[in-house]
Amino acid sequence: MNDKQIKKEFKLKASREPDKYYATSVLKSEGFSRKKCTKCGTFYWSTEKDEVCGNPACSGGFRFIGDTPATKKLDYVGVWKEFSSLFKKWGYTPIKRYPVVARWRDDTDFVQASIYDFQPYVVSGAVEPPANPLVVPQMCLRFNDIDNIGITGAHYCAFVMIGQHAFMKPKDWNQAKYFTDIHNWLKQGLGLKNEEIKFHEDAWAGGGNFGPCMEYFSRGLELGNQVYMMYEQTPSGNRELNLKVLDMGMGHERNAWFTQGKSTSYETTFPTVVSKLKSITGVKTNEHMMQKFLPYSSYLNVDEVEDINKVWDDVADKTGYGVNELREHILEHAALYSVAEHSRALLVALSDGALPSNVGGGYNLRVILRRALSFIDKYKWDIYLPDVCRRHADYLKPLFPELSENLDEVEKILEVEKSKYEATKQKTNSMISKLVKEDIDEKKLLLLYDSYGITPEVVREEASKLDKKINVPENFYARVAELHSKQEQEHATKRKEELDIEGIPDTKALYFEDYTKNKFKSRILKIIDNKIILDQTYFYPTSGGQLHDKGMINGKKVVDVFKQGGTIVHVLENAEGIKENQEADCEIDLDRRLQLAKHHTATHIVNAAARKILGNHINQAGAKKDIDKATIDLTHYQSIGDEELQRIEEEANKLVKKSLHVHSSFLPRTEAEQTYGMNIYQGGAVPGKLLRIINIDGVDVEACGGTHLKNTSEAGEIKILKAAKISDGIVRLYFTAGEAAQKEKKEERQILEEAAKLLGVKIEQLPSRVHELFEKWKLARKAVEKKKEISLNELELTIKEEYKGNLLDKVAEILKTQPEHVVKTIKRFLTELEEYKKKIQKWI
């Protein structure tokens, strides 16, 4: 069964035995009784004589606006302060939020719920949680509700989920206490009386685990829910988990909104920003209209209605306003609130190291950024998004001071993205005017946005000039986000080959201990064709972007080494004469090993240098370490120029010359995360209970399993060869270190000498001489392209007379024998000369 079926089946089972699965004893002691909603059939608990549950669709919408039953009035910052203070008294440890970029996981780009912080290792019992029980104000990112933002008054892309979590063995599990604690929050934290609270029975299922769930409402607003992850589905049937998990998620924004009873949650979530935006734009709020509209705003959730226009008509009837008047007023406010919401989401994501792009989660960041910019354009507002981000950061400083640390970088990224947006608009203007004359359906709208960045609002506006109507789906941006949900990618080093190694113990990896050790003895446990498995080994298997070691085992060449689970497999050129249980004399090619170690440590050094020069948004997205050169893929919002490359190289070599110690140690995962933070995950998630930490003193700390030097000075000179943009938001640096760098410099010198000889000048005269040649070729090209009367023989003779050398002789020969290729040849030669010019100027 899938999760949806598991949930449905378990919810039915739990409803038949509520005393077994819910904290009914607590509810009964508080005067609650169990009922079944006459509208939706949900089982719920209430102290009142009512017949409907707390769901807004059943109970009549939001009924707390302007009349909140909460006696405690908490602003946004005050909610967490009050919550953490109370729960600390009740035995919970408040912890700091995790980054919203989920670098410790390989199955998602962003944290979408507070429980994501502890998956997969804590919830599986593999590692200890940072505290137990605990509470956390976790910022989350989701993109399935983009189209609802600003309209319903309660939807967000970025929101704080206050988590209440416990990870307990069955003997220590205390569901009644966990429920009592959250009930006490409603009573003491918010100041609610029991008659204002309704608890709904529900169930949850995910990843094969499942359990009961209790939601809690007041006056039509769901304030949060508690999930009790207690069971797992197995082939032999359902069974109790060895580690039971409490997963309570409560809407921070909703609790602040509820206690203040304002018209929308945006007014209470970012009050200073909304106030400033209204001042800048001159947007005026019809308070009477809003007061009439907001109780029914939840009806306009595009994910839950089939005919949104009909719902608008129904809501307009209930408010007493005309549908066009109502819609125009609400949509303008929704645009303003969306600018406020999207800017906060971008502030958090960019501060935590994410970048807008056209792939993965970065695509969704670009969607909300361009959506905000399109609203600013549509209403002709004078809003500068970086200023809005600064205002958000200032308001959130008591909660998340880290958001104020990278504001200059956030501004740069937003400026680059805005320039891309403006460029896209200019390129697509002529395209749109032609397109709107055709029939444009939903599929074409999605294609236009996905391929060209053309928003449906722009298409609709252009079409209206021709009195043509374009139907845009109300959930358009949610559908766009779905197109770019993250797909798992196979790493280049991951093998599909699976050997039958059942019963073979994990190989003891000795290469962590001493990267210079190249001779050792071991025992052969298993032979499969030309593949052998040793009980222990210093041979490094291909992983983490680093190539494998080579060498000899009992006189046979080792041509490959790879890892399958915890087993290291050595591939020999041939295994003739090798026997199981035989002692193995092993020798590693030390020169190769040392060069790979230099390139691996240099990768960490270059990563740190790039972060210092380009900004804290720099993270490693991938790397490859070979013998002749290495590459590192960096997250960056634009191409890296020659001057920046030079500065990165200089900074990297400064770190080399400082002779910094490179420390290697194994730490429990939780300890490593708490000590060094989540930026230890560079280049992808790292599995395991224990993490090997590579710490370059005061410069860089990463979880890494590669072979490393003991000191940065051992890397030798680092030489950055070039940079290339390999995808949107990712730039690859090519570099060498140690002997490979010296070899590269020697080859460059040879090129300089050859070029100088070719042109008959000294090396230091090359830049000006190449420039002179380049200019002459430009004149020749123009003459040919304009069909100026000049004979090919004249051109050939001029070249041969002024410049001697094989290269020019070949070009002259082409001009003589293939006149139809003159222009093509000149253009190609010009391109080559320009590249030579750049290289020569850099080298000299």
Salt bridges, closest charged atoms under 4 A:
ASP19 OD1 - LYS28 NZ 3.41
GLU30 OE2 - LYS187 NZ 3.19
ASP50 OD1 - LYS35 NZ 3.32
ASP50 OD2 - LYS198 NZ 3.19
ASP67 OD2 - ARG219 NH1 3.11
GLU82 OE2 - LYS72 NZ 3.55
ASP107 OD2 - ARG105 NH2 2.88
ASP109 OD1 - LYS486 NZ 3.49
ASP172 OD2 - LYS171 NZ 3.20
ASP181 OD2 - LYS177 NZ 2.97
GLU196 OE2 - ARG219 NH2 2.94
GLU201 OE2 - ARG34 NE 2.62
ASP202 OD1 - LYS11 NZ 3.53
GLU215 OE1 - HIS200 ND1 3.82
GLU232 OE2 - ARG239 NE 2.72
GLU240 OE2 - LYS244 NZ 2.35
ASP247 OD1 - HIS165 ND1 3.76
GLU253 OE2 - ARG344 NH2 3.00
GLU267 OE2 - LYS278 NZ 3.12
ASP314 OD2 - LYS310 NZ 3.32
GLU341 OE1 - HIS342 ND1 2.82
ASP352 OD2 - ARG97 NH1 2.77
ASP377 OD2 - LYS425 NZ 2.87
GLU402 OE2 - ARG97 NE 2.74
ASP408 OD1 - ARG390 NH2 2.93
GLU409 OE1 - HIS617 ND1 2.89
GLU411 OE1 - ARG390 NH2 3.08
GLU417 OE2 - ARG366 NH2 2.89
GLU417 OE2 - LYS420 NZ 3.58
GLU422 OE1 - LYS425 NZ 3.33
GLU438 OE1 - LYS444 NZ 3.25
GLU442 OE2 - ARG479 NH1 1.96
ASP450 OD1 - HIS484 NE2 2.57
GLU462 OE1 - LYS465 NZ 3.37
GLU474 OE2 - ARG327 NH2 3.10
GLU490 OE1 - LYS494 NZ 4.00
GLU497 OE1 - ARG495 NH1 3.49
GLU497 OE2 - LYS531 NZ 3.63
ASP549 OD2 - ARG593 NH2 2.45
ASP560 OD2 - ARG495 NH2 2.14
ASP560 OD1 - HIS548 NE2 3.40
ASP585 OD1 - LYS521 NZ 2.27
ASP628 OD2 - LYS629 NZ 3.77
ASP633 OD1 - ARG732 NE 2.65
GLU651 OE2 - LYS612 NZ 3.56
GLU673 OE2 - ARG669 NH1 3.95
ASP697 OD1 - HIS663 NE2 2.80
ASP700 OD2 - HIS604 ND1 3.52
ASP700 OD1 - ARG611 NH1 3.67
GLU702 OE1 - HIS604 NE2 3.50
GLU717 OE1 - LYS745 NZ 3.54
ASP728 OD2 - ARG366 NH1 2.49
ASP728 OD1 - LYS420 NZ 3.76
ASP728 OD1 - LYS725 NZ 3.94
GLU739 OE1 - LYS598 NZ 2.82
GLU748 OE1 - LYS719 NZ 3.70
GLU753 OE2 - ARG749 NE 3.52
GLU772 OE1 - ARG769 NH1 2.80
GLU775 OE2 - HIS771 NE2 3.83
GLU775 OE2 - LYS778 NZ 3.34
GLU785 OE2 - LYS827 NZ 3.72
GLU802 OE1 - LYS776 NZ 3.54
GLU832 OE2 - ARG828 NH1 2.93
